[in-house]
Amino acid sequence: MDIGIWIYPTVRFRDVAILARRAEELGFESLWVSEHAIIPVDAARQGLVPDEYPYMADPFVTLARASAVTTEVKLGTAVCLVPERNPLLLAKEVATLDMYSGGRFVFGIGAGWLESETDTMGGDFEHRW
């Protein structure tokens, strides 16, 4: 059985490079990160999201850092919120990370559940799938 590690890459988190290197040393199969590009103030104030959500780092920058210090562990987005991103730029980010990681990137996608976030990012919540 392959076992991975999943984290919220927040600004409060220590260096992901240290975690990635250690995960690889211990034989973990993969490292996964989640994403929320932004958290609208109303959602945070209403308690709709955990306290760490507003502090999430970009998943692609986070995984690029992990890629630079590892050679075997797979690197994945637990959820990339595709409807909240420009599709052409996203394709380039995905391809670049996959290239620099030596083909270790695993692209996990989702459409999001926080309507105010999707709307703020220019997505169409009702038609996001």
C-alpha positions in Angstrom: 0.0 0.0 0.0 1.2 3.5 -0.9 0.8 6.1 1.8 1.1 9.8 1.3 1.1 13.0 3.4 -1.5 15.7 3.0 -1.0 19.3 4.4 -2.5 22.7 4.3 0.5 24.8 3.1 0.0 27.8 5.2 2.3 30.7 6.0 2.3 29.4 9.6 3.7 26.1 8.4 7.5 25.6 8.6 9.5 25.0 5.4 7.8 22.4 3.2 11.3 21.5 1.9 12.1 20.0 5.2 8.9 18.0 5.4 9.2 16.8 1.8 12.8 15.6 2.2 11.9 13.8 5.5 8.8 12.2 3.9 11.0 10.9 1.1 13.6 9.6 3.6 10.8 7.7 5.5 9.5 6.1 2.3 6.2 8.0 1.9 4.9 7.7 -1.6 3.5 11.2 -2.0 3.1 14.7 -0.6 -0.3 16.5 -1.3 -1.3 20.1 -0.7 -4.7 21.8 -0.8 -5.6 25.2 -2.1 -7.7 28.2 -1.5 -6.6 31.2 -3.6 -8.5 33.6 -1.4 -11.0 33.5 1.5 -13.5 36.3 1.4 -13.8 38.2 4.7 -17.5 37.3 5.0 -16.7 33.6 4.9 -14.0 33.9 7.5 -16.1 36.0 9.8 -19.0 33.7 9.5 -16.8 30.7 10.5 -17.4 28.9 7.2 -13.8 27.9 6.9 -11.1 26.7 9.3 -8.8 29.4 10.8 -5.8 28.3 8.6 -7.6 28.7 5.3 -6.9 32.4 4.8 -3.2 31.8 5.2 -2.7 29.1 2.5 0.3 29.4 0.2 0.1 28.7 -3.5 0.1 25.0 -4.1 2.4 25.1 -7.2 5.1 27.3 -5.5 4.9 25.0 -2.5 5.3 21.8 -4.6 8.1 23.4 -6.6 10.0 24.0 -3.4 9.4 20.3 -2.4 10.4 19.2 -5.8 13.8 20.9 -5.6 14.9 18.9 -2.6 13.4 15.5 -3.5 13.9 12.9 -6.3 11.3 10.2 -5.8 8.2 11.3 -3.8 5.2 12.1 -5.9 3.9 15.7 -5.5 0.2 16.4 -5.9 -2.5 18.9 -5.5 -5.1 17.4 -3.2 -7.5 19.8 -4.8 -6.7 22.5 -7.3 -9.7 24.7 -7.8 -9.7 24.8 -11.6 -12.7 27.1 -12.1 -10.9 29.8 -10.1 -7.9 29.8 -12.4 -7.1 30.9 -15.9 -7.0 27.6 -17.8 -4.0 28.6 -20.0 -1.8 29.8 -17.2 -2.9 26.7 -15.1 -1.9 24.4 -17.9 1.5 26.1 -18.1 2.0 25.9 -14.3 1.0 22.2 -14.3 3.3 21.3 -17.2 6.2 23.3 -15.7 6.0 21.7 -12.3 5.7 18.2 -13.9 8.8 19.0 -16.1 10.9 20.2 -13.2 9.8 17.4 -10.9 10.8 14.8 -13.4 7.2 13.7 -14.1 6.3 13.3 -10.4 3.4 15.7 -10.3 -0.1 14.3 -9.8 -2.9 16.8 -10.7 -5.8 16.5 -8.3 -8.7 18.8 -9.2 -11.9 20.1 -7.8 -14.5 22.8 -8.4 -14.8 24.3 -4.9 -17.6 24.6 -2.4 -17.3 28.2 -1.2 -19.5 30.2 -3.5 -18.1 33.6 -2.4 -14.6 32.5 -3.2 -15.5 31.2 -6.7 -17.5 34.4 -7.4 -14.6 36.6 -6.2 -12.1 34.7 -8.4 -14.3 35.2 -11.5 -15.8 31.7 -11.7 -19.4 30.8 -12.3 -20.4 28.9 -9.2 -23.6 27.4 -10.6 -21.8 26.1 -13.6 -18.4 25.3 -12.2 -18.4 21.6 -13.0 
